[in-house]
């Protein structure tokens, strides 16, 4: 049997959802660390930059990976969820893990699990991919590994790494209420569980003040190093769907090919990490930073298809939608956008719709590619109850973009596809 067929058989058993196992089994990080011990602790061979937060992990991770690669380092990157192909979540120097390499690392993990009485069902999909990523990065001898948390920090599978070089916090906001906590500080306390002794802690510049205090107190308590370098002074000179032009300390007229004003704060986090790494003796020239940022792209995160005038953004919670709307408003578009929207159940849909609907012309409701999807019919009904926005229902994902194009036929309105990464997966799979 070839690697491709073996890969398909393995991943079909894992299922399609990246959902983290609910907490009825308690904290599973200790179990995962035990498995890594059986494997010879591959994670301890790696220089890990652990990125934790609610919004901005993907943008922060991709910008940082691009900078380090351009500076000449070998970089592994673990980031979920995938959009079109699950192998997107594990990359080395921007290239997806091969099916053959995936199978090799999977078999190594499974061999140790079986030797100690477990089987394929011992781990969730997210846990499997986390351990496979760490094994693969050790095999390929990466100089740096950027590891993005899935949900939370304390109980997240990525928290198996007990010696990260840097722990960077992106914006922490309300998400996974109940699973992580019932208010913002409880959620932040869970995420703060990723802070480890001797790691340098980098904090998002727009963090809630109480969250900031909680993170700093945790860092002091466990013996971590809080980054004391001044945050870069960033000014946005120009913003459009194509990207940003900024001034950032010594960088004048810096081009960032990612769009959305909120990316300035994510860039601040990235530049802080770069400063920390340079302080530790790593060589990262300013020219490498500028070159990387001018060409960086992120699948499904404010991703602008200029030819078709379509923006793909996986905003999946109120903060994400607020950032999306702020970007759209800053562009002063001649027409309100047509939005292809699909939401998951239990994702604070009311707050998301309340923020989004005043700024759109028409909504095309779709059903995301997830077992937690809100149906297009249900979403359309909620929108009708909340606003006077025109609503259309796409019977299947393949019809959504066609319907959106027909709606905007008489204008040059931007089409925005958003609401969930699972919405993007449903749409883009059909568009390929």
N, C-alpha and C positions, 0 to 999 in steps of 0.2 A: 504493500500500500504506500502511495506517495505521500510526501509531506502535506500537500494541499488537501488531500482527502482526510488524512489523519487530523489536520487542523480543524476541518469542518465538523468532523465527528466530535472532537473535544469540545468545541465552542457550542455546538448544538445542545450538549448536555448541560452546559452552564446556564442556558437561557439567555434572554435578551436584556433584562433589566440590570442597570448598574446600581440598583438600590442597595444601601447598606443594611445589613441584617438588623432588625429591631432589637431593642435592648433586653428582650426577655431572657437572653442567655448571658447577660452581664457583659463585662468588658472582655473582649476576645483578643486584645492585643498581646496579653501574656502567652496565650496559646500560639499565636503567630510567631512570637519571638522564640518560643521553644522549637517550632519547626525550623526557623532559621538557624538555631543552634545545631540541630541535626544536620543541616546543610553546610555547616562550617562557617556560619555568619558572613555571608557574602556582603551584607550591608555595611559591615565594618571596614571593608576595603574601599569604601566610596566617600568622597567629599560631597555631602548632601546639603543642598539648600532647600529647606522645607518651607513651602508656601501654604499658609493657612488663612482662612477668612470666609466671607460670604460671597462678595462680588469682587471681580478683578483678578482672581487667581490665574485664569488662563492668559489674560493680557500681560500680566506681570511675568508669568513664566515664559511666554514666547519671546517677549522683548529681551529678557535676560539671557535666554538660550541663544538668541540670534547674536547678541553682543559677544558672548563668550566664544561662540563658534567663529565669528569674524576675527576675534583676537587670537585665534589659532588653537583653541582648546577643543578637546573631544568632549561632547556634552550629551548626556542621556536626559530624557525628559519624559515624565509620567504625568499625564493630564487626562481627566475624564470630564464628561462623557465623550465618546466618539460621535462623529456626525454620520459618516458614510460607511466606514470600515472600522471594526473594533481595534484593528492593529494600529490605528492612529494614536491610541493612548500611550504606546511605548515607541519612542523615537530615539535614534542616535544620530546626531548631527542632522536633524531634520528629516531623516528617512525612517519610515515605519519598520518595525520589527518584521523580519521575513517569517513566512509560515514555518519554514524549517527551524529557525532559531526559536520560535515560540514553542514548537513541539519539543525541542531539546530541553528547554528550561522547564516546561510543564512536566515532562517525564522525570526530571530530576527532583522536583518538588513532590510529585506523586509517589515516587520510589521511597522517599523518606517517610511520608505520611503512612503508606502501607506497611512499612517496616515497623511502625509503632501502633498498628491496629486501626488506622483510619482508612478512608476510601475517597472516591471522587466527590462525595457529598459532604465531606468534612468542612469545606470552605465555600463561601459565597463567591459569586462571579468577581466582585470587586476585590475580595481577599486573594483569589487566585491570581488575578492580573497584577496585584501589588507585589506578590512574592515572585512571580515570573519576571516582572520588571527588574527587581533587585538582583535576581540571579543573572539575568541577561546583561545588565550594566556591569556587573562584576566580571563576567566572561569577556566582555568587549573592552574592559579596562578604560572606562570613561574617566576623564580628568575631573569632571563635575557631574553631579546628578541633581536635576531640579525635580523635586517631588511635590506634587500638588495634592493636598488633602482632598478627600471626597466630601465627607460631612463631618463637621466638628473638628476635634483635635484629639481629645483624651482617648476616645474609643475608636477613632478612625484607624483603619488598617495601616495607613502610612505612618502612624505613630510608633511602629515597630523600630524605627531608627532611633537609637538611644544616644548617638553621638553626632548630631547634625553640626555642620560648620556654622550655618546661619538659619535662624527661624524668622521668616518675614511674614508679617500680618498685613493682609489687605483689609479693605473696609469690612467691618463686622456689623451686621444688621440682622433684622428678624428673618429667620429662615429655619425650616424644620422645627417649628414650635412644638413643644411636647417631647420630641425625641432628644433635643439638646437642652431644653429648658423652657420655662414659661415666660421669661422676660429677657430683655437684652443682656443684662449682667449675668444671668444664668447661662445664656448661650455663649457669652464671651468667656465665662469661667471654663466651659467645656473646651472651647478652642484653645484657651491658655494652657490646657493640659499638654500641648505640644512643646512647651518651653522646657529645655533641658540644660543642665549644668554645663558651663563652659561655652555654650553656643552664644553667638552674638545675635541680639534681637533687634530687628528693624521694624518700625511701625509706620503704617499708612498715615500721611500728613493730615487727613481729614477725619481721623478717628474720633468718635464720641468721647468726651472728656472723662466720663466715668469708666468707659472701657479702657481708655489709655491708662488710667490709674491702676485698674485691676491688672492689666498686663505687666506694667512696670513693677508692681508689688510682687507678682508671681515670679518675675525674673530675678528680683533681689532675693526672694525666699529660696530659690533653688540654686542660686549661684551662677546664673547666666549673666552675660555682659550686655547691658543696654547700650545701643548705639548712641553716642553723644555728639556725633558730628552734626553740624547744622544741616537742616533739610535744604535742598537746592531751591533757589528762588526761580520759579518758572512763570513765564508770562506767555499767554497765547497771543500770537500776532495775527493769525488767520486760521479760520476753521471752515471746512467744506466737507461734503461726503467723501472726497478723495483723501482727506487727512488733515493734519495740523502743521502749522509753522509756529515754532516756539523759540523763545530765548530761555536758556537754562544755565545760570551761572556763566561758565566760560564758553558755553555753546550759543553763538549768535546765529539766528536764522536756521535753527535746527529743524530738519524736515522729519516728521513722523507720519508714516504711511497708514497709521491707524487713525480712525476718526472718532469724534466725540470728545467734548471738553473734559469729561471725567478722566480721560486717559492721561491728562497732565498729572493727576495725583498718582496714578499707577506708575507713570514714568518717574516720579519723585521716589517712589519705593525702589524701583529698579536702580536708579542712580545712587541711592543710599547703599544698596547691596554692592554695587561696583566699587564704591569708596571703601567699604569694609574689606573687600577682597584685595584691593590695591594695598591697603594698610597691612594686610597679611603677607604681602610680598608677591602677589600675582601681577603680571604685566597686562594691562588693558589700556591701550592708547586711546586718546580722544578720537582719533580718526576712525578707529574700529567702532566706537560707539555711534558716531554720526552715520557711518556707512550702513551699519546694521539697522538702525532705526528708520532710515530712509526707505528700506526695502522689506521690512518685516510685514508678514501677513498672518492673520489668525482665522482659521476656518470657523465660520459661524459666529464671530464676535465683531459686530460692526463691520462686516465684510461687504464692501461695495462693488457691485458688478456694474461698471460704468457703461458698458455697451448696452445693457438691457435696462439700466436705471433702476436696479433692484438692490435693496440693502437687506442683508441677512444678519439678524442679531438674536442670540439665544437668551435675551432678557427673560428671566423666569421668576422674578419676585418683584415686589414694589420698588425697591431701590434700583433694580436693573431697568425697570420701565421709566422711572424718574430720570435716570441718566440718558436713556434713549430719547425721551421727549425733550429734555434740555438740549440735546444735540440737534434734533430736528428744528427746534425753535431758533437756535443760533444760526442756522443756515439761511433763514429768511426765504424759504422756498416760495415760488409763485403760486403753488397750489398745495392744499393739504394732501398728505399722502393717502394712498390706498393701502390698507393693512391686511395682510394675510395672517390670521391669528389663531393659534391653538394653545389651550391651557391644560394643565394637569389639575386633577381634583385636589382640593385642600391646599391650594397654593396662594391663599390670600387673593383670590380672583377679584373680589369686590374692590380692594384698594388698587389693584393693577388696572382694572377697567376705569375706575374713577379718574385715575391719572392720565390714561391714554386717550379715552374717547373724545374729550373736547378738542383734540388736536388732529383728528383724522377725518377724512371725507367719507370713506366707505370701509366696512370691515367684511372680509371674506372669512367666514368661520370654517375651520378645518378640525379634524380629529388627529391629535398627535400620535406618533408611533410608539405607544406605551400602554401597558396594562393599567396605568393610573390615569389614562386620558379622560378629559371631559369631552363628551361627544359634541360634534359641531352643532347639532340641533339644540342641545342644552346651552351651549355658549351663546348661540344666536338669541335664544329666549331671554337670557340674562341681560344681553346688550339692549334688547328692545325694551325691557323693563327699566333700564337705567338711563336711556338717552334717546335722542332723535336721530342718531347716526344710522345711515342706510346699512343694512346687513344682508349679505348673500351667504348661502351655504354651499360649500363645495362638496359634492357627493363623494369624491375621493381625491387624494393628494394631486393626482395628475391633472385634475381640472382646476386647481386653485390658481396657479399662475395664469393660465389661459383666461379664467374668469376675471382675474385682477386686471389683465391687459385690456380686456373688453370694457371693463368699467372705466378705465382711464383713457379710453380711445380718443376722446376729444381734447385731451390735455397732455401735458408733459409731466404729470404727477409722478412722484417717486412711489415705487411699490416697496413696502417694508414687510418682511416675513419675520415674525417674532412670537414670543410667548413661552417658548421652551426649546431646548436643544432637540427634543423629540419631534417638535413641529418641523424644525429644519431638516431633520433626518427624513421625515415623511415626504417633504416637498423636494428636497434635493435628490433623493433616491429616484424619484419619478422624473426629475428634470435631466438626469444624466443621459 
